[in-house]
Structure formats: structure tokens, C-alpha cells
């Protein structure tokens, strides 16, 4: 048999590896964002630190299981550090400026500065209570978990693929949105590259001096790469529109605007404390109006799609798990408010409610039902 006609077959475990690579694909970025927003909405409904840490663990496990090796996939650690910074700042403000929650368990007392009469209600220094610190800890932890959920979406969903999947009515803002969406991943990639370059030159990559010397090149490089990508997308037809009747354009714009306003108002009603029976009907009506506006506005798009991302069973399961976690926590927050928002006066150890914890664990489903992301061969 001639050498050119011979086919080299994989041996042993290599055949299984080739088969796994053939089945791997990137999940639709919209599914990852719906999943992460569901976890974030669940985090807004509770201040129980055990539930918040469980949501954080679920997001971290899914990121570790389904993160690729692209530069933007390494941004999750940066969001975790940002969350820790937010938590630390919240605790410092509670110590220096006091807390709206009064308490009787005084831990220590700082020198208090006198303020003028027009600043009544604000204090600098004074007594620091255990109840005030617990309240600040719970609130800061909730905000840190929200940042972690957003970081999980940034680490799992490709920004360019998400932008390519936008409806046709939103292509006009797509060129501008790509700058904002790719800035943070490019920033993280540039930080890693410049720190590695400093270590290779024998310089320290830690300390204030290293941060100041790296900060300006990092910001400039990340912004230039984002703008270059936006310019490349503009040359390939992003944002190009066709001529449509003015009446149709105005109708599409009005439907989209009214629908988005209705969705925002209904989301606020669902996420705030208390029962709002109007929130769900307004949410459905707003989503329908926004969808109709996007469909009508999509007629202005003249750009075709090459190999659009599929929306199959893994995408439905991923998005559905996030929506299910959010719906369960919203329902349980109305039924058992003390379990999801443990009181800090008097201070007590929070308990882990069983049913909300099981609902949060549903968010682990994408780690097992989604395909493995393709790995680059080196």
C-alpha cells in the first residue's frame, strides 16, 4: 500500500480522546448568561451566609468544570478578588461610619468626630457593635456573590459569540457593546501577560510600584484590542441596516422600549421584599412587547449569519436550571423570610434551610449535561 494511501488510526485511549473532541462544542453564550443571571437573582433574595456561600460554590464548580482555555476564560479569579475587595470595603465603612442596625453587644469604641448639625444621622467613629458588623457582612457577601455570578458568565460565555447571537434589531448597538463586553477579559489577559514578562526580566510583579508600572499599559492595550475588534466587526457588516418604512421603525422602537421598561419594573417587583401580584403579568406583557419589537426591528438587518450557534437540549437545561433556582428562592423568600434573611438582632448562628439549599444545588446541572468546551491543541 502506498504511503500516501495509508491512514494512521489512533491507538487505545487516543481514540476515545478524539471521539470526545469531536463531540465537544461551545455552549450557546445566551444559555450561560441566563444561568448566571438566575443564580444572581437567587442571591438577591437572601442574606443567609450559608446559602450565599452555597451559590458561590455552585458557580465556582460549574466554572471549573466547563471553563475553556481562551483568554477571557481566566477572568473568574479577577471577579472573585473584586468581590473580596467589595466585602472588605463594606466592613470598613461599617466600622468607620456605623451601621443602620443598632445593637447592645459593643466590640470596641473608636474616637468619634463631631459633625455639624446639617449632617445629623451621620457619624464618624463611635461604638462598633456585633450586630452592625454582622449586618455589613451579610450585605457585603451578597454583593460579592453577585459579582461572582457575573464573573462566571464572563468566564464561560464567549463575548464575540454572544454578540453574534444578538437579535437583528440590536446590531446597531453591537459594535459599541463589543468594546464594553471584551474590555474586562482583555484586561485580565494583559495583566497576566505583563506580569509574566516582568518575572522573566527578573523584576517583581507585586507591590504598589509594580501595579503602577503595569496599570497604564494594561488599560491602553485592553482598550486598543477592544476598539480594534469593534472596527473589524464594523467592516464585516455589523450595524448595517436596510431601508424600512418609518412607521414600522417607530412601532418597533416603541414596542421594544415599552417592553423593556415593563420588564425592569416587573423585575424590581419580583426581587423586592413583599408580595406584588402585578409583577408577573407585567413581566409577561413586557417580555411579549419587547419580543415583538425585536422581531419587527430585525427586518432592518441585512447581515447574514454563518453557522449560527445551536440551541439544543443542553442549552435548555442550562437556562432552565438558572431560572428554576431563581424562581425557587423568590418563592421561599416569601414563605420563610426569617430563614433566608436571618435576623442580626439578637445575633445568632444562621441555619441552612433544606429546601432552598436543594434548589440552589439544581444550578450544578450544567456541569454534567453540557458538552465539554473544545481545547486548543498545542
C-alpha positions as CSV (number, residue, x, y, z in Angstrom):
1,X,0.0,0.0,0.0
2,X,1.5,3.4,-0.9
3,X,2.5,5.6,2.0
4,X,0.1,8.3,0.8
5,X,-2.9,6.0,1.0
6,X,-2.2,4.8,4.5
7,X,-4.4,6.0,7.2
8,X,-3.0,6.2,10.7
9,X,-5.5,5.2,13.2
10,X,-5.4,6.3,16.8
11,X,-4.4,3.7,19.4
12,X,-6.0,2.8,22.7
13,X,-7.1,5.8,24.7
14,X,-6.3,8.2,21.9
15,X,-9.4,7.1,20.0
16,X,-11.5,8.0,23.0
17,X,-9.9,11.4,23.2
18,X,-10.5,12.0,19.5
19,X,-14.1,11.0,20.0
20,X,-14.5,13.3,23.0
21,X,-13.1,16.2,21.0
22,X,-15.4,15.5,18.1
23,X,-18.4,15.8,20.5
24,X,-17.2,18.9,22.3
25,X,-18.6,22.3,21.3
26,X,-19.2,25.6,22.9
27,X,-22.5,26.1,24.6
28,X,-24.7,28.9,23.4
29,X,-23.5,32.1,25.3
30,X,-27.1,33.1,26.0
31,X,-27.7,29.9,28.0
32,X,-24.7,30.7,30.2
33,X,-25.9,34.2,30.8
34,X,-29.4,33.1,31.7
35,X,-28.0,30.5,34.1
36,X,-25.7,33.1,35.8
37,X,-28.4,35.7,36.0
38,X,-30.7,33.1,37.6
39,X,-28.1,32.5,40.3
40,X,-27.6,36.2,40.7
41,X,-31.4,36.7,41.1
42,X,-31.4,34.0,43.7
43,X,-28.6,35.7,45.6
44,X,-30.6,38.9,45.8
45,X,-33.3,37.1,47.7
46,X,-31.3,36.1,50.7
47,X,-28.7,37.3,53.2
48,X,-28.2,33.9,54.7
49,X,-24.4,33.5,54.5
50,X,-24.7,29.7,54.2
51,X,-27.0,30.0,51.2
52,X,-24.8,32.7,49.6
53,X,-21.7,30.6,50.1
54,X,-23.5,27.6,48.5
55,X,-24.4,29.7,45.5
56,X,-20.8,30.8,45.2
57,X,-19.7,27.2,45.4
58,X,-22.1,26.1,42.7
59,X,-21.0,28.9,40.4
60,X,-17.3,28.1,41.0
61,X,-17.8,24.3,40.4
62,X,-19.5,24.9,37.1
63,X,-16.8,27.3,36.0
64,X,-14.1,24.8,36.9
65,X,-15.9,22.0,35.1
66,X,-16.8,23.9,31.9
67,X,-14.3,26.7,31.5
68,X,-12.2,26.7,28.3
69,X,-8.7,27.8,27.8
70,X,-9.4,31.1,26.0
71,X,-8.0,34.3,27.5
72,X,-11.5,35.5,28.6
73,X,-12.0,32.2,30.5
74,X,-9.5,33.3,33.1
75,X,-11.4,36.3,34.3
76,X,-13.3,34.5,37.1
77,X,-10.5,34.8,39.6
78,X,-10.4,38.6,39.0
79,X,-14.1,38.8,39.8
80,X,-13.6,36.8,43.0
81,X,-10.8,39.3,44.1
82,X,-13.1,42.2,43.3
83,X,-15.8,40.6,45.4
84,X,-13.4,40.2,48.3
85,X,-12.4,43.9,47.9
86,X,-16.1,45.0,47.9
87,X,-16.7,42.9,51.1
88,X,-13.6,44.4,52.8
89,X,-14.7,48.0,51.9
90,X,-18.2,47.3,53.2
91,X,-16.8,46.1,56.5
92,X,-14.5,49.2,56.8
93,X,-17.4,51.5,56.1
94,X,-19.5,49.8,58.8
95,X,-16.7,50.3,61.3
96,X,-15.9,53.9,60.4
97,X,-19.4,55.2,59.6
98,X,-21.6,53.0,61.7
99,X,-24.5,50.7,60.8
100,X,-28.2,51.4,60.5
101,X,-28.7,48.4,62.8
102,X,-28.4,49.1,66.4
103,X,-27.1,46.6,68.9
104,X,-26.1,46.1,72.5
105,X,-23.0,43.9,72.0
106,X,-20.3,46.5,71.8
107,X,-17.0,45.1,70.5
108,X,-14.9,48.3,70.7
109,X,-15.2,52.0,70.6
110,X,-13.4,54.4,68.2
111,X,-12.9,58.1,68.8
112,X,-15.9,59.9,67.4
113,X,-15.5,63.1,65.4
114,X,-18.1,65.9,66.0
115,X,-20.1,66.8,62.9
116,X,-22.2,69.9,62.1
117,X,-26.0,70.0,62.6
118,X,-26.8,69.5,58.9
119,X,-25.0,66.1,59.0
120,X,-27.4,64.7,61.6
121,X,-27.7,61.0,61.3
122,X,-24.1,60.5,60.1
123,X,-21.3,59.7,62.4
124,X,-17.6,59.1,62.1
125,X,-16.3,56.7,64.7
126,X,-18.1,55.7,67.8
127,X,-19.2,52.3,69.1
128,X,-18.9,49.3,66.9
129,X,-21.4,46.6,67.7
130,X,-21.5,42.9,66.7
131,X,-25.0,43.3,65.2
132,X,-23.8,46.1,62.9
133,X,-20.8,44.1,61.7
134,X,-23.0,41.0,61.0
135,X,-25.4,43.2,59.0
136,X,-22.5,44.6,57.0
137,X,-21.0,41.1,56.5
138,X,-24.2,39.7,55.1
139,X,-24.9,42.6,52.8
140,X,-21.3,42.7,51.5
141,X,-21.3,38.9,51.0
142,X,-24.4,39.2,48.9
143,X,-22.8,41.8,46.7
144,X,-19.7,39.7,46.4
145,X,-21.7,36.7,45.3
146,X,-23.5,38.8,42.7
147,X,-20.1,39.8,41.2
148,X,-19.0,36.1,41.2
149,X,-22.2,35.2,39.3
150,X,-21.4,37.8,36.7
151,X,-17.8,36.7,36.6
152,X,-19.0,33.1,35.9
153,X,-20.9,34.3,32.9
154,X,-17.8,36.2,31.6
155,X,-15.6,33.1,32.1
156,X,-18.0,30.7,30.4
157,X,-19.6,32.7,27.6
158,X,-17.6,34.0,24.6
159,X,-18.2,37.7,24.2
160,X,-17.9,37.6,20.5
161,X,-20.3,34.6,20.1
162,X,-22.8,36.3,22.4
163,X,-22.7,39.5,20.3
164,X,-23.1,37.4,17.2
165,X,-26.3,35.9,18.7
166,X,-28.0,39.2,19.3
167,X,-31.3,39.8,17.6
168,X,-31.1,41.8,14.3
169,X,-32.7,44.8,16.0
170,X,-29.7,45.2,18.3
171,X,-27.0,45.1,15.7
172,X,-26.7,48.8,15.7
173,X,-25.5,48.9,19.3
174,X,-23.5,45.7,18.9
175,X,-20.4,47.5,17.6
176,X,-20.4,49.7,20.8
177,X,-21.3,46.9,23.1
178,X,-18.4,44.7,22.0
179,X,-16.0,47.3,23.5
180,X,-17.6,47.1,26.9
181,X,-18.0,43.3,26.8
182,X,-14.4,42.5,25.8
183,X,-12.7,45.1,27.9
184,X,-12.7,43.1,31.1
185,X,-11.4,39.8,29.6
186,X,-8.7,41.6,27.6
187,X,-7.7,43.5,30.8
188,X,-7.2,40.2,32.6
189,X,-5.3,38.7,29.7
190,X,-3.0,41.7,29.5
191,X,-2.3,41.7,33.3
192,X,-1.2,38.1,33.1
193,X,1.0,38.7,30.1
194,X,2.7,41.8,31.6
195,X,3.3,40.1,34.9
196,X,4.9,37.1,33.2
197,X,7.1,39.5,31.2
198,X,8.2,41.2,34.4
199,X,9.1,37.9,36.1
200,X,11.1,36.9,33.0
201,X,13.1,40.1,33.3
202,X,13.8,39.5,36.9
203,X,11.5,42.2,38.2
204,X,9.0,41.8,41.0
205,X,5.3,41.7,39.9
206,X,4.0,42.5,43.3
207,X,3.7,45.7,45.3
208,X,2.4,49.2,44.5
209,X,5.3,50.1,42.2
210,X,4.7,47.1,40.0
211,X,0.9,47.9,39.8
212,X,1.6,51.5,38.8
213,X,4.1,50.4,36.1
214,X,1.7,47.8,34.7
215,X,-1.6,49.7,35.1
216,X,-1.3,52.2,32.2
217,X,0.0,49.7,29.5
218,X,-2.7,47.2,30.6
219,X,-5.6,49.8,30.3
220,X,-4.2,51.1,27.0
221,X,-3.7,47.6,25.5
222,X,-7.1,46.2,26.5
223,X,-8.9,49.3,25.1
224,X,-7.0,49.2,21.8
225,X,-7.8,45.5,21.4
226,X,-11.5,46.1,22.1
227,X,-11.6,49.0,19.7
228,X,-9.8,47.0,17.0
229,X,-12.3,44.2,17.3
230,X,-15.2,46.6,17.1
231,X,-13.7,48.2,13.9
232,X,-13.2,44.7,12.4
233,X,-16.8,43.9,13.1
234,X,-18.0,47.2,11.6
235,X,-16.1,46.3,8.3
236,X,-17.9,43.0,8.2
237,X,-21.3,44.5,8.3
238,X,-22.3,44.7,12.0
239,X,-24.7,47.6,12.4
240,X,-25.7,47.8,8.7
241,X,-29.4,48.4,8.2
242,X,-31.8,48.3,5.3
243,X,-34.5,50.8,4.4
244,X,-37.8,50.1,6.1
245,X,-41.0,52.2,6.4
246,X,-40.7,54.9,9.1
247,X,-43.9,53.8,10.6
248,X,-42.6,50.3,11.1
249,X,-39.4,51.5,12.6
250,X,-41.3,53.7,15.1
251,X,-43.6,50.9,16.1
252,X,-40.7,48.5,16.7
253,X,-38.9,51.1,18.8
254,X,-41.9,51.9,20.9
255,X,-42.7,48.2,21.5
256,X,-39.1,47.5,22.4
257,X,-38.9,50.5,24.8
258,X,-42.2,49.9,26.5
259,X,-41.5,46.1,26.8
260,X,-38.0,46.7,28.4
261,X,-39.5,49.2,30.8
262,X,-42.2,46.8,31.8
263,X,-39.6,44.0,32.3
264,X,-37.5,46.3,34.5
265,X,-40.5,47.3,36.6
266,X,-41.7,43.7,37.0
267,X,-38.2,42.5,37.9
268,X,-38.0,45.1,40.6
269,X,-41.4,44.0,41.9
270,X,-40.3,40.3,41.9
271,X,-36.9,41.0,43.6
272,X,-38.0,43.4,46.3
273,X,-39.4,42.3,49.6
274,X,-43.1,41.8,49.9
275,X,-45.8,40.4,47.7
276,X,-46.5,42.1,44.4
277,X,-49.2,40.3,42.4
278,X,-48.9,42.7,39.5
279,X,-45.3,41.8,38.8
280,X,-45.7,38.5,36.9
281,X,-48.4,39.8,34.5
282,X,-46.4,42.9,33.8
283,X,-43.3,40.8,33.2
284,X,-45.1,38.6,30.7
285,X,-46.6,41.5,28.9
286,X,-43.3,43.4,28.8
287,X,-41.4,40.4,27.5
288,X,-44.1,39.9,24.8
289,X,-43.9,43.5,23.7
290,X,-40.1,43.5,23.7
291,X,-40.0,40.3,21.7
292,X,-42.5,41.7,19.1
293,X,-40.4,44.9,18.9
294,X,-37.2,42.9,18.3
295,X,-38.8,40.8,15.6
296,X,-40.1,43.9,13.8
297,X,-36.8,45.7,14.2
298,X,-34.9,42.7,12.9
299,X,-36.2,43.4,9.4
300,X,-33.7,46.3,9.2
301,X,-30.8,43.9,9.5
302,X,-29.1,42.9,6.2
303,X,-26.4,40.8,7.7
304,X,-26.5,37.0,7.3
305,X,-25.1,34.5,9.8
306,X,-22.6,31.9,9.1
307,X,-23.0,28.7,11.2
308,X,-25.2,30.2,13.9
309,X,-24.8,28.7,17.4
310,X,-27.4,25.9,18.0
311,X,-29.9,26.0,20.9
312,X,-30.4,22.3,21.8
313,X,-31.2,20.3,24.9
314,X,-28.1,21.3,26.8
315,X,-28.9,25.0,26.4
316,X,-32.5,24.4,27.6
317,X,-31.3,22.5,30.6
318,X,-28.7,25.2,31.5
319,X,-31.0,28.1,31.2
320,X,-33.8,26.2,32.9
321,X,-31.7,25.4,35.9
322,X,-30.8,29.0,36.4
323,X,-34.4,30.1,36.1
324,X,-35.6,27.3,38.4
325,X,-33.1,28.4,41.1
326,X,-34.2,32.0,40.9
327,X,-37.9,31.1,41.0
328,X,-37.5,28.7,44.0
329,X,-35.6,31.3,46.0
330,X,-38.1,34.0,45.2
331,X,-40.9,31.7,46.4
332,X,-39.1,30.6,49.5
333,X,-38.2,34.1,50.4
334,X,-41.9,35.0,50.6
335,X,-42.8,31.9,52.6
336,X,-39.9,31.7,55.0
337,X,-38.4,35.2,55.3
338,X,-36.6,34.5,58.6
339,X,-34.8,31.5,57.1
340,X,-33.5,33.4,54.0
341,X,-32.9,36.7,55.9
342,X,-31.7,35.7,59.3
343,X,-32.1,38.4,61.9
344,X,-28.9,40.0,63.4
345,X,-30.7,41.4,66.4
346,X,-30.2,39.4,68.6
347,X,-27.1,37.8,66.9
348,X,-27.4,34.1,66.3
349,X,-25.9,31.4,64.1
350,X,-27.7,31.1,60.8
351,X,-29.2,27.8,59.9
352,X,-29.2,26.2,56.4
353,X,-32.8,25.7,55.2
354,X,-33.1,22.4,53.4
355,X,-35.4,23.1,50.5
356,X,-33.7,26.3,49.4
357,X,-30.4,24.6,49.6
358,X,-31.6,21.7,47.4
359,X,-33.0,24.3,45.0
360,X,-29.6,26.0,44.7
361,X,-27.9,22.7,44.0
362,X,-30.0,22.4,40.8
363,X,-27.6,25.1,39.5
364,X,-25.0,22.3,39.3
365,X,-26.8,20.7,36.4
366,X,-24.8,22.5,33.6
367,X,-21.6,20.8,34.9
368,X,-23.0,17.4,33.9
369,X,-25.3,17.9,31.0
370,X,-23.3,20.4,28.8
371,X,-20.7,19.4,26.3
372,X,-17.0,19.9,27.2
373,X,-15.6,23.1,25.6
374,X,-13.1,22.5,22.8
375,X,-9.4,22.7,23.9
376,X,-6.7,24.2,21.8
377,X,-4.1,21.7,20.6
378,X,-0.5,22.8,21.2
